[in-house]
């Protein structure tokens, strides 16, 4: 019988080290203005990624078995999309680049994809790296191509992220990969994904073998985040590498445990993330989603949606987590004015090609609810926008969201607005 008791499971996980976490960084402060750790000042964050591979990940089992798994994944993807639509949960689809192809050509020089470099070493099967590739098309070999499924992800009700899982599911280990190989794989992904209007900004390493030695290269190739595995920690905030690429720590994967109830484990870890201000990351293989797995995913995703509805977590894709973290890291704010009006002069010099223009949540301390808050973007100085905001009388905190490209924010208060400090904190 599966253990479902939360108190018992928490004690067992704590004793085994499965609740270890990295401390959250301090809240970014610009005088009386703070940039909250997560969007909408949520106490914690949750993200989900799916390793979308079809047959490509299972070639070492032989062509027939790999195609069987790939076709099972084909059947599962629409079911997963329907569940995510129903719960309004966006995820990151880490997708093998070859799946974007409608077809691929016949051999040249005796090789499939002869323009692509091969791994330095392949201990998974004998023969060429692309020998299992049928070099046909979607209609003939649906386990190797998936433009139809990718289009269904793109038109889903909830906007998902489509990231990279390399072009041919290579291993990123030093023994198997070189800069030339990684460059060719990512560039080929960009070409195949570009036909769908997609520019990949995140990467999940195939086989879950970390390739962090390539992070500076991945940054130059336009990637903003990778999924990171560290057996010492179950929870962490997005962590910025010196290359400028963010590591999104994985928390747990979809498994069919024989001794504990997975949704209860997820609930415990989500509670820890909320309590400590950290990020919970759940990942899965769509090919491995059985009938029981669907029920498990539904229960976990439903709990995540419930926590989001309570304002306890921000549910974000890997790309959005990295973009928010970068804007928070780089944003500087100068406050001028006093009394009835204050102006926030903002600068956020982030790489917009990689990170876009994310929304961030600002928090200011004051004695009264503002009359109005307006924001001006650096590229539209003559078009100020009125912002919605939330004022909490108990804490005296006003929170509101702005784009990272915002240059000025003006806050207006009624007559009699007080300035100074409150509970040891500087206020406007």
N, C-alpha and C positions, 0 to 999 in steps of 0.2 A: 504494500500500500504506500502511495506517495505521501511524503510529509508535507502537510499544508499549513501547519501551525506557524504563524509569523514569528512569534517570540522564540520558539524552538529553532526555527531555521536561522533567524538572525544570530542567535547564540552560536550555532554550529558554523555559520559563515564567518563570524567574527573570530572564533577560535582557530579556524583554518586559514585566516588571512584574506578571505575573499571580499572583505569590505574595506581593505586598505585603499587610501586615496591620497592624492597629492593636494597640498593646501592650495586654496584659491588665492589668486593675487589680490592685493588691496584694491579697493574701489578707486578708479581714476578720479582725481580731484583737481579742479581748477578754481581754487579759492572757495567761494560760497556755492559754486556750481559743480555738480558731480555727474560723471558719465556712468550710468548704471552698468553692472556687469553683463546683463542680458537685456534684450529688448523688452519694453514695457515694465522694466524693473522686476521681472520675474525672479523669484529666489533661485531657481535652477533651470537647466535646459535639457532637452532630449532631442536626439537625432537618430536616424535609422538609415542604413545602407543595405542595398541588395547587390550581390555579385552576379551580374547578368551575363551568362557565358554560353548557354546552350551546350553543344558538344565539345567546345574548345577546351574546357577545363579537365576533361576526362579522357583525353586521347591515350594516356598510358594504359587504360583498361582495354584498348582495342577499339576499332571503328564501330563495330556493331553495338557494343555496350555504351560507348560515348553517344551514339545517335539515339539510343533508347533513353538515356538521361536527358539529352537535349530536347527530345520530343515531349517528355514529361514536363520539362520546364515551360515549353510552349503552351501546354494546357493550363499550367498554373498561373502564368502572368496575368491573363484577363481576370482571374478570380481575385488575385492580390490587388489589382487596380480597382476592382469594384469595392473591395473592403476599404481601401485607402480613400476612395471617393466618398464612401458612406460616412467615414469618420473625419473627413477633411484633414488628413495627415499627409504632408509632403515628405518624400524620402529622396535619397540619392541613389540613382541606378548606375552603379559602376559597370560600364558596358564594354565588352570586348569589341574593338574597332571593326573587326571583320564582319560583325553582325549588321553593320550599316550598309553593306554591299548588297545590291540586287543580284549580282552575279560576279564571277571572276573568271579570267581567261584560262586557256590551256597552258600547258607547260612551255617554258622557254629555256633553252639550254638544258633541258631535262629536269627543270625545277619549277614547282609552283611558286608564284610570287618571287621570281628570280631577282627582282630589284631590291628585295629586303635582305639585310644581313641576318645571319643565323647566330644563335647563342654560342658562346665560347664552349660550353659543355652541356650535354643533355644526358642525364643518367636515367631518364624516364622510359625511353624506348630507343631501339636501334634504328638508324636510318635518318632521312632528312626531317627537319623540323616541321615542314608543311606536308609531309607525305599522306596524312589523313584527309587533307583538304580535297573535297571532290572536284573543285574547280568547275562547278556547273552554275546553278542558280537556285533561287528560292523555291521555285515550283518543283524542282527535281530533288533537292536535298534541303529540306526545311530545317534540319537540325544545325546547319552551318551558317545560315543567313536569317536576318530578322528585321528587315526594314518595315514590315507591316506592324510588328509589335512595338517598334520604336515610335512609329507614328501614333499608335494607340496611347503610348505614354505621353506624347506631346499634346494630345487633344483631351487628356483626362481632365476632369472637373477641377481637381486641385493641381496647381503647377508644381511639377517635380523637377529635380535637377537630374540631368544626364551627364555623368562623369566618365572617366576613363578607367579601364581595367587592362590597359595596353592594347595593341592591335591584335596580337596573336597569343595572348596569355603567356608571356614570357616570365621567367624567374629573374628577379632583380638582384639576386645575390652576387657578391664579387666574383664567385667562381663561374657564373653563367652569363654575366652581363658586362658590357662595356659602354662607354659614353656614346659611341657610334650606334650601337644597337638600340639603346634607350632613345636617342635622338630620332632615329628612323621610325621606331614604334610610335612615339608620340606625334611626330609629324604626319605619319600615315593615318593615325586616329584623327588628327585635325582635318586632314583632307576628306576622309570619308564622312566625318560628322558635319563638316562644313556644308555639305550638300543638303543637310537637314536644318541649316541655320544654327548649328550648335558649336560653341567654342568650349571645349572641356576645361574646367578650372580645378577639378579635384581628381585624385588618383587613388585607387585601392590596389595595393600590390597583389598580383596573382600568387596563389598558394599561401597567402599571408606570410610571406618571407620578406622582411623589411629590406628596403634598398635605400636607406637614408644617406648613403655615400653619394647618391645622385641628386640630393635635394638642391644644391646650387644650380645644377643643370636644369632640373625641373622648374625652378623659379624662372630661369632664362627662357624656358619654353612656354611660360605663361600660366603655370599651375600655382594654385594658392593654398592647397591643403592636401594632405594624405591621411589615410586611416592608419593609426599606429597601434601596435600591440606591445604591451609591457606587462608581463606576468606579475610584476610587483604591485600594480595598481589596477583597481576596478573602476575608479572614477577620477576625473581630472578636468580642469578647464582646457579649452583649446590652447596649445602651447606653441609659441612662436620660435622657430629655429633661427639661427643666425642668418640663414639664407633668405629669410622672409616667408618661408612656407610654414603653414600651421600643421601641427600634429593633432588629429582628433583621436583621442584615446578610446579604444573599444572597451565596452563594459561586459557584454554577454552576447552570445550567439544563440540562434534557435537550435535547441537540442531536445531530444526526447529522453529525459532523465528517467532512470529506473528507481530513484529513491527520493526525489523531491519534486514539488509542483513548480514548474517554471514561471508561471505568472506570479506566484507568491514571491519567488526570488526577484523578479523584475520589480515588484511593488516595494520590496525592501530596499533595493538599490536606488530606485527613484526617490524614496523617502530620504535616503542618505544624501543624494544629490541636492535635493531641496534644502535640507538642513545645513549642508556645508557650502552651498553656492557653487556646485560643480555640474558637470555635463554627463548625462547617461547616454551611452551609444549602443544601440542594438543592431546586429547585422544578421543576415541570413542568405542562404542559397535558395533562389526560387525553385531550383530543381529538386530540393530536398523537402519541400513542403508537402507533407502527407495529409491525410484527413485529420489526424490528431494534431499535426503541425498547424493546420489552418485554425483549429479551435484554440490552440495556444496563442497564435499570433493575434487572433481576434480579441482574446481576453487581455493580452498585454497592450495592444493598440487602443482598446476601449478604455483601459485605465489611464493611459497617457492622455487621451482626449478629455477624460474627466478631470484630470489634474490641470490641463490647460484651461478648461472652462472655469476652474476655481482660481485662475491666475497664479498657480503655483509653478508652472514651467512654461518656458518658451519652446515650442516645437519648431525646429529649423533643419534645413539641409546642411550638409558639410560646407558647401560654398557660402551659405549665409552665415554660419558660425564663424568662418574664417574672416569674412568681410566685416562683420560687426566687431570682432576682436581687433582687427587691424585699425579700424576707424577709432575705436576706443583707445588703442595704444598711441595713435598718432595725433589725436585731436588736442588742440590747445585753445583756451578760452580766456579772453580778457574782459573784465567787467568794468563798465564806466557808468556814471550817473548814480543818483540816489533819490530818496524820497518817492515821488510818484512814478518815476520812470527809470528803468535800467536798460542798458544796451550790452549785449554779449557779442564781442568781436571774435569770430571763430576762424580757425585755420585747421585744415585736415589734409596734409600733403600725402595722400595714399596713392598707390599705383591703380588708377581707375580702370585701366585695361584689364588688370587681373581681378580687382576686388569690386569694381562697379561703384555705385553711389549708394551705400547702404543707409538705412534709417538707424539712428541711435537715439537712446532715451536719455534726456537730461533731467536732473533733479535739483531744484533750488529751494532754499529755506527762507521763508518769509512769515510775517505775522498775519497776513490777510490773503484771501483768494484774489488772484489778479483780475483786473477788468478785461484785459485782452493780452494775447501774445501773438506777435507777427514775426515772420521769418522772410529773409531775402536771400536768394541764391546768388552766388558769385557771378553766374552767367546770365542772370536776369535781375539786375539791380533795380529796375523800374517796375517790377511786378511782385510786391510783397504779398505773402500768403498768410491768412489768419489760421492759427493752429488751435486744435482742441487740446485741452489739458485737464489734469485731475489734481484737485487740491485736497489734502488731508488735514483737517483742522487739528486733529490730535497731535500730529508730528510737525505740522507747519510746513510740510513738503509739497511742492508743486512739481509734477512730472509731465513731460511732453516729449514728443518725438520730432526730430529734425533730420533732414538729409545731411550726409557728411559734406556735401558741397555748399551748405549754407554758410553765408559770410557774416550775416548780422541777425540777431534776434532782439526784438524790443518787447519788454514786459512793462505793462502799465497797471498801477494799483490805484485804489481809491484814496481820497484825502485821509490823512491820519495814519498812513502806512508807516510802520516803525522799522528802523534799521538797527543794526548792532549785532548782538549774539543771542543765541538761545541754547540753553543746555550745553554751553561750551562750544557751540558751533556757530561759525560766522553766517550771517544771513544778509539777504539783500534788503 
